[in-house]
Amino acid sequence: MSGLGFEHVFHPAAAQGGPTLLLLHGTGADEHDLLGLGRALAPGAALLSPRGKVSENGANRWFRRLREGVFDVDDVIARTHELAGFVEESVAARGLDPASVVAVGFSNGANIAAATLLLRPDLLRGAALFAAAAPLQGREPERVDLSAASVFMGAGTADPITPIDQARLLATQLTERGANVRLQEHPGGHALPPAVLSGAKEWLTGLGAATRSG
Protein backbone atom coordinates (compact mmCIF):
# COMPACT_ATOMS: atom_id res chain seq x y z
CA MET A 1 0.00 0.00 0.00
CA SER A 2 1.27 3.46 -0.83
CA GLY A 3 0.23 6.74 0.74
CA LEU A 4 1.10 8.79 3.80
CA GLY A 5 4.65 9.09 2.48
CA PHE A 6 5.77 5.45 2.77
CA GLU A 7 5.02 2.18 1.07
CA HIS A 8 3.48 0.19 3.90
CA VAL A 9 1.20 -2.58 5.07
CA PHE A 10 -1.51 -2.08 7.66
CA HIS A 11 -3.45 -4.86 9.36
CA PRO A 12 -6.20 -3.64 11.71
CA ALA A 13 -6.54 -5.05 15.20
CA ALA A 14 -8.68 -8.13 15.72
CA ALA A 15 -10.01 -6.69 18.98
CA GLN A 16 -10.15 -3.37 20.78
CA GLY A 17 -7.66 -2.40 23.47
CA GLY A 18 -4.45 -3.92 22.12
CA PRO A 19 -1.29 -2.19 20.96
CA THR A 20 -0.45 -0.93 17.51
CA LEU A 21 2.90 -2.45 16.55
CA LEU A 22 5.10 -0.29 14.34
CA LEU A 23 7.21 -2.89 12.53
CA LEU A 24 10.61 -1.66 11.33
CA HIS A 25 12.58 -4.08 9.16
CA GLY A 26 16.32 -4.61 8.90
CA THR A 27 18.61 -3.82 5.97
CA GLY A 28 17.55 -5.50 2.75
CA ALA A 29 14.07 -6.44 3.94
CA ASP A 30 10.73 -4.74 3.32
CA GLU A 31 7.31 -4.02 4.82
CA HIS A 32 6.34 -7.72 4.79
CA ASP A 33 9.38 -9.02 6.66
CA LEU A 34 8.29 -8.56 10.29
CA LEU A 35 4.57 -9.28 9.96
CA GLY A 36 5.06 -12.79 11.31
CA LEU A 37 7.09 -11.44 14.23
CA GLY A 38 4.35 -8.92 15.00
CA ARG A 39 1.72 -11.67 15.05
CA ALA A 40 3.92 -13.82 17.28
CA LEU A 41 4.53 -11.01 19.76
CA ALA A 42 0.96 -9.75 20.00
CA PRO A 43 -1.69 -11.90 18.31
CA GLY A 44 -4.58 -9.72 17.19
CA ALA A 45 -2.69 -6.42 17.49
CA ALA A 46 -2.84 -3.77 14.79
CA LEU A 47 0.26 -3.95 12.59
CA LEU A 48 1.69 -0.89 10.82
CA SER A 49 4.70 -1.84 8.72
CA PRO A 50 6.37 0.74 6.47
CA ARG A 51 9.30 0.27 4.09
CA GLY A 52 12.51 2.23 4.56
CA LYS A 53 13.10 4.80 1.82
CA VAL A 54 16.89 4.65 1.60
CA SER A 55 18.43 2.30 -0.97
CA GLU A 56 21.93 0.98 -0.37
CA ASN A 57 22.94 -0.90 -3.50
CA GLY A 58 19.32 -1.94 -3.89
CA ALA A 59 18.82 -2.88 -0.22
CA ASN A 60 16.10 -1.04 1.70
CA ARG A 61 17.29 0.89 4.74
CA TRP A 62 15.95 3.55 7.09
CA PHE A 63 18.93 5.91 6.89
CA ARG A 64 22.26 6.23 5.14
CA ARG A 65 25.54 5.01 6.51
CA LEU A 66 29.04 5.99 5.54
CA ARG A 67 30.31 2.41 5.84
CA GLU A 68 29.53 -0.70 7.86
CA GLY A 69 28.85 0.39 11.43
CA VAL A 70 29.27 4.14 10.74
CA PHE A 71 26.00 6.05 10.46
CA ASP A 72 25.27 9.32 8.69
CA VAL A 73 23.91 10.91 11.85
CA ASP A 74 22.40 13.95 10.11
CA ASP A 75 20.45 11.55 7.92
CA VAL A 76 19.44 9.49 10.97
CA ILE A 77 17.91 12.62 12.47
CA ALA A 78 16.11 13.72 9.30
CA ARG A 79 14.75 10.25 8.54
CA THR A 80 13.59 9.77 12.11
CA HIS A 81 11.46 12.89 12.00
CA GLU A 82 10.09 11.85 8.59
CA LEU A 83 9.11 8.43 9.97
CA ALA A 84 7.54 10.03 13.05
CA GLY A 85 5.39 12.20 10.79
CA PHE A 86 4.21 9.10 8.94
CA VAL A 87 3.28 7.40 12.22
CA GLU A 88 1.34 10.43 13.44
CA GLU A 89 -0.55 10.70 10.14
CA SER A 90 -1.28 6.96 10.05
CA VAL A 91 -2.58 6.90 13.61
CA ALA A 92 -4.86 9.87 12.96
CA ALA A 93 -6.11 8.59 9.58
CA ARG A 94 -7.03 5.18 11.00
CA GLY A 95 -8.44 6.33 14.32
CA LEU A 96 -5.81 4.46 16.35
CA ASP A 97 -4.90 5.23 19.93
CA PRO A 98 -1.68 7.29 19.78
CA ALA A 99 -0.80 6.12 23.29
CA SER A 100 -0.72 2.48 22.19
CA VAL A 101 2.03 2.59 19.55
CA VAL A 102 4.92 0.22 20.26
CA ALA A 103 7.86 -0.06 17.85
CA VAL A 104 9.32 -3.46 17.01
CA GLY A 105 12.60 -3.23 15.12
CA PHE A 106 15.43 -5.49 14.02
CA SER A 107 18.95 -4.20 13.32
CA ASN A 108 18.62 -1.07 11.14
CA GLY A 109 14.93 -0.92 12.05
CA ALA A 110 15.78 -1.17 15.75
CA ASN A 111 18.27 1.67 15.29
CA ILE A 112 15.69 4.06 13.88
CA ALA A 113 13.23 2.98 16.56
CA ALA A 114 15.85 3.90 19.16
CA ALA A 115 16.41 7.22 17.41
CA THR A 116 12.65 7.83 17.52
CA LEU A 117 12.64 7.31 21.29
CA LEU A 118 15.51 9.78 21.71
CA LEU A 119 14.35 12.42 19.21
CA ARG A 120 10.55 12.13 19.42
CA PRO A 121 10.02 10.95 23.00
CA ASP A 122 6.24 11.46 23.02
CA LEU A 123 5.57 9.26 19.98
CA LEU A 124 6.02 5.72 21.31
CA ARG A 125 4.58 3.89 24.31
CA GLY A 126 7.52 1.53 24.11
CA ALA A 127 9.84 -0.38 21.82
CA ALA A 128 11.22 -3.88 21.34
CA LEU A 129 14.71 -3.47 19.92
CA PHE A 130 16.55 -6.47 18.53
CA ALA A 131 20.27 -6.11 17.64
CA ALA A 132 20.17 -2.34 18.15
CA ALA A 133 23.01 0.16 18.36
CA ALA A 134 23.14 3.66 19.83
CA PRO A 135 21.98 5.61 16.74
CA LEU A 136 23.38 9.11 17.35
CA GLN A 137 27.02 8.13 17.08
CA GLY A 138 29.44 10.63 18.56
CA ARG A 139 26.64 12.86 19.84
CA GLU A 140 25.15 12.95 23.30
CA PRO A 141 21.37 12.72 22.95
CA GLU A 142 19.32 15.51 24.49
CA ARG A 143 18.07 14.91 28.01
CA VAL A 144 14.52 14.12 26.97
CA ASP A 145 11.96 12.62 29.36
CA LEU A 146 11.38 8.93 28.63
CA SER A 147 9.83 8.10 31.99
CA ALA A 148 6.61 6.95 30.28
CA ALA A 149 8.42 4.57 27.91
CA SER A 150 9.20 0.90 28.36
CA VAL A 151 11.92 -0.74 26.26
CA PHE A 152 12.89 -4.36 25.68
CA MET A 153 16.29 -5.03 24.12
CA GLY A 154 17.68 -8.30 22.80
CA ALA A 155 21.41 -8.30 22.03
CA GLY A 156 23.97 -10.96 21.15
CA THR A 157 27.33 -10.95 22.89
CA ALA A 158 28.89 -12.47 19.74
CA ASP A 159 27.16 -10.13 17.27
CA PRO A 160 29.73 -9.13 14.62
CA ILE A 161 27.50 -6.42 13.11
CA THR A 162 26.19 -4.70 16.24
CA PRO A 163 28.81 -5.10 19.00
CA ILE A 164 27.36 -5.75 22.43
CA ASP A 165 28.94 -2.56 23.79
CA GLN A 166 26.71 -0.58 21.41
CA ALA A 167 23.59 -2.25 22.81
CA ARG A 168 24.76 -1.60 26.34
CA LEU A 169 25.48 2.05 25.53
CA LEU A 170 21.99 2.46 24.11
CA ALA A 171 20.46 0.81 27.18
CA THR A 172 22.39 3.27 29.35
CA GLN A 173 21.29 6.28 27.28
CA LEU A 174 17.63 5.24 27.50
CA THR A 175 17.81 4.44 31.21
CA GLU A 176 19.47 7.77 32.00
CA ARG A 177 16.51 9.50 30.36
CA GLY A 178 14.01 7.65 32.52
CA ALA A 179 12.96 4.72 30.33
CA ASN A 180 12.23 1.37 31.94
CA VAL A 181 14.74 -0.81 30.05
CA ARG A 182 15.04 -4.58 30.05
CA LEU A 183 18.20 -5.76 28.28
CA GLN A 184 18.27 -9.49 27.54
CA GLU A 185 21.66 -10.60 26.30
CA HIS A 186 22.23 -13.91 24.54
CA PRO A 187 25.41 -15.73 23.47
CA GLY A 188 24.60 -15.62 19.76
CA GLY A 189 25.14 -13.20 16.91
CA HIS A 190 23.00 -10.93 14.77
CA ALA A 191 19.78 -12.86 15.27
CA LEU A 192 16.60 -13.17 17.28
CA PRO A 193 16.79 -16.49 19.15
CA PRO A 194 13.68 -18.17 20.64
CA ALA A 195 14.57 -17.22 24.23
CA VAL A 196 14.73 -13.54 23.30
CA LEU A 197 11.45 -13.76 21.37
CA SER A 198 9.84 -15.35 24.43
CA GLY A 199 11.22 -12.62 26.66
CA ALA A 200 9.93 -9.91 24.33
CA LYS A 201 6.47 -11.46 24.21
CA GLU A 202 6.36 -11.62 28.02
CA TRP A 203 7.50 -7.99 28.21
CA LEU A 204 4.86 -6.86 25.72
CA THR A 205 2.12 -8.74 27.56
CA GLY A 206 3.16 -6.99 30.76
CA LEU A 207 3.26 -3.63 29.01
CA GLY A 208 -0.31 -4.15 27.79
CA ALA A 209 -1.49 -5.09 31.26
CA ALA A 210 0.19 -2.02 32.77
CA THR A 211 -1.42 0.22 30.14
CA ARG A 212 -4.90 -1.14 30.82
CA SER A 213 -4.51 -0.82 34.59
CA GLY A 214 -3.18 2.72 34.20
C-alpha positions as CSV (number, residue, x, y, z in Angstrom):
1,M,0.0,0.0,0.0
2,S,1.3,3.5,-0.8
3,G,0.2,6.7,0.7
4,L,1.1,8.8,3.8
5,G,4.6,9.1,2.5
6,F,5.8,5.5,2.8
7,E,5.0,2.2,1.1
8,H,3.5,0.2,3.9
9,V,1.2,-2.6,5.1
10,F,-1.5,-2.1,7.7
11,H,-3.4,-4.9,9.4
12,P,-6.2,-3.6,11.7
13,A,-6.5,-5.0,15.2
14,A,-8.7,-8.1,15.7
15,A,-10.0,-6.7,19.0
16,Q,-10.1,-3.4,20.8
17,G,-7.7,-2.4,23.5
18,G,-4.5,-3.9,22.1
19,P,-1.3,-2.2,21.0
20,T,-0.4,-0.9,17.5
21,L,2.9,-2.5,16.5
22,L,5.1,-0.3,14.3
23,L,7.2,-2.9,12.5
24,L,10.6,-1.7,11.3
25,H,12.6,-4.1,9.2
26,G,16.3,-4.6,8.9
27,T,18.6,-3.8,6.0
28,G,17.6,-5.5,2.8
29,A,14.1,-6.4,3.9
30,D,10.7,-4.7,3.3
31,E,7.3,-4.0,4.8
32,H,6.3,-7.7,4.8
33,D,9.4,-9.0,6.7
34,L,8.3,-8.6,10.3
35,L,4.6,-9.3,10.0
36,G,5.1,-12.8,11.3
37,L,7.1,-11.4,14.2
38,G,4.3,-8.9,15.0
39,R,1.7,-11.7,15.1
40,A,3.9,-13.8,17.3
41,L,4.5,-11.0,19.8
42,A,1.0,-9.7,20.0
43,P,-1.7,-11.9,18.3
44,G,-4.6,-9.7,17.2
45,A,-2.7,-6.4,17.5
46,A,-2.8,-3.8,14.8
47,L,0.3,-3.9,12.6
48,L,1.7,-0.9,10.8
49,S,4.7,-1.8,8.7
50,P,6.4,0.7,6.5
51,R,9.3,0.3,4.1
52,G,12.5,2.2,4.6
53,K,13.1,4.8,1.8
54,V,16.9,4.7,1.6
55,S,18.4,2.3,-1.0
56,E,21.9,1.0,-0.4
57,N,22.9,-0.9,-3.5
58,G,19.3,-1.9,-3.9
59,A,18.8,-2.9,-0.2
60,N,16.1,-1.0,1.7
61,R,17.3,0.9,4.7
62,W,16.0,3.6,7.1
63,F,18.9,5.9,6.9
64,R,22.3,6.2,5.1
65,R,25.5,5.0,6.5
66,L,29.0,6.0,5.5
67,R,30.3,2.4,5.8
68,E,29.5,-0.7,7.9
69,G,28.8,0.4,11.4
70,V,29.3,4.1,10.7
71,F,26.0,6.1,10.5
72,D,25.3,9.3,8.7
73,V,23.9,10.9,11.9
74,D,22.4,13.9,10.1
75,D,20.4,11.5,7.9
76,V,19.4,9.5,11.0
77,I,17.9,12.6,12.5
78,A,16.1,13.7,9.3
79,R,14.7,10.2,8.5
80,T,13.6,9.8,12.1
81,H,11.5,12.9,12.0
82,E,10.1,11.8,8.6
83,L,9.1,8.4,10.0
84,A,7.5,10.0,13.1
85,G,5.4,12.2,10.8
86,F,4.2,9.1,8.9
87,V,3.3,7.4,12.2
88,E,1.3,10.4,13.4
89,E,-0.6,10.7,10.1
90,S,-1.3,7.0,10.0
91,V,-2.6,6.9,13.6
92,A,-4.9,9.9,13.0
93,A,-6.1,8.6,9.6
94,R,-7.0,5.2,11.0
95,G,-8.4,6.3,14.3
96,L,-5.8,4.5,16.3
97,D,-4.9,5.2,19.9
98,P,-1.7,7.3,19.8
99,A,-0.8,6.1,23.3
100,S,-0.7,2.5,22.2
101,V,2.0,2.6,19.5
102,V,4.9,0.2,20.3
103,A,7.9,-0.1,17.9
104,V,9.3,-3.5,17.0
105,G,12.6,-3.2,15.1
106,F,15.4,-5.5,14.0
107,S,18.9,-4.2,13.3
108,N,18.6,-1.1,11.1
109,G,14.9,-0.9,12.1
110,A,15.8,-1.2,15.7
111,N,18.3,1.7,15.3
112,I,15.7,4.1,13.9
113,A,13.2,3.0,16.6
114,A,15.9,3.9,19.2
115,A,16.4,7.2,17.4
116,T,12.7,7.8,17.5
117,L,12.6,7.3,21.3
118,L,15.5,9.8,21.7
119,L,14.3,12.4,19.2
120,R,10.6,12.1,19.4
121,P,10.0,10.9,23.0
122,D,6.2,11.5,23.0
123,L,5.6,9.3,20.0
124,L,6.0,5.7,21.3
125,R,4.6,3.9,24.3
126,G,7.5,1.5,24.1
127,A,9.8,-0.4,21.8
128,A,11.2,-3.9,21.3
129,L,14.7,-3.5,19.9
130,F,16.6,-6.5,18.5
131,A,20.3,-6.1,17.6
132,A,20.2,-2.3,18.1
133,A,23.0,0.2,18.4
134,A,23.1,3.7,19.8
135,P,22.0,5.6,16.7
136,L,23.4,9.1,17.4
137,Q,27.0,8.1,17.1
138,G,29.4,10.6,18.6
139,R,26.6,12.9,19.8
140,E,25.2,13.0,23.3
141,P,21.4,12.7,23.0
142,E,19.3,15.5,24.5
143,R,18.1,14.9,28.0
144,V,14.5,14.1,27.0
145,D,12.0,12.6,29.4
146,L,11.4,8.9,28.6
147,S,9.8,8.1,32.0
148,A,6.6,7.0,30.3
149,A,8.4,4.6,27.9
150,S,9.2,0.9,28.4
151,V,11.9,-0.7,26.3
152,F,12.9,-4.4,25.7
153,M,16.3,-5.0,24.1
154,G,17.7,-8.3,22.8
155,A,21.4,-8.3,22.0
156,G,24.0,-11.0,21.1
157,T,27.3,-10.9,22.9
158,A,28.9,-12.5,19.7
159,D,27.2,-10.1,17.3
160,P,29.7,-9.1,14.6
161,I,27.5,-6.4,13.1
162,T,26.2,-4.7,16.2
163,P,28.8,-5.1,19.0
164,I,27.4,-5.7,22.4
165,D,28.9,-2.6,23.8
166,Q,26.7,-0.6,21.4
167,A,23.6,-2.2,22.8
168,R,24.8,-1.6,26.3
169,L,25.5,2.0,25.5
170,L,22.0,2.5,24.1
171,A,20.5,0.8,27.2
172,T,22.4,3.3,29.4
173,Q,21.3,6.3,27.3
174,L,17.6,5.2,27.5
175,T,17.8,4.4,31.2
176,E,19.5,7.8,32.0
177,R,16.5,9.5,30.4
178,G,14.0,7.6,32.5
179,A,13.0,4.7,30.3
180,N,12.2,1.4,31.9
181,V,14.7,-0.8,30.0
182,R,15.0,-4.6,30.1
183,L,18.2,-5.8,28.3
184,Q,18.3,-9.5,27.5
185,E,21.7,-10.6,26.3
186,H,22.2,-13.9,24.5
187,P,25.4,-15.7,23.5
188,G,24.6,-15.6,19.8
189,G,25.1,-13.2,16.9
190,H,23.0,-10.9,14.8
191,A,19.8,-12.9,15.3
192,L,16.6,-13.2,17.3
193,P,16.8,-16.5,19.1
194,P,13.7,-18.2,20.6
195,A,14.6,-17.2,24.2
196,V,14.7,-13.5,23.3
197,L,11.5,-13.8,21.4
198,S,9.8,-15.3,24.4
199,G,11.2,-12.6,26.7
200,A,9.9,-9.9,24.3
201,K,6.5,-11.5,24.2
202,E,6.4,-11.6,28.0
203,W,7.5,-8.0,28.2
204,L,4.9,-6.9,25.7
205,T,2.1,-8.7,27.6
206,G,3.2,-7.0,30.8
207,L,3.3,-3.6,29.0
208,G,-0.3,-4.1,27.8
209,A,-1.5,-5.1,31.3
210,A,0.2,-2.0,32.8
211,T,-1.4,0.2,30.1
212,R,-4.9,-1.1,30.8
213,S,-4.5,-0.8,34.6
214,G,-3.2,2.7,34.2
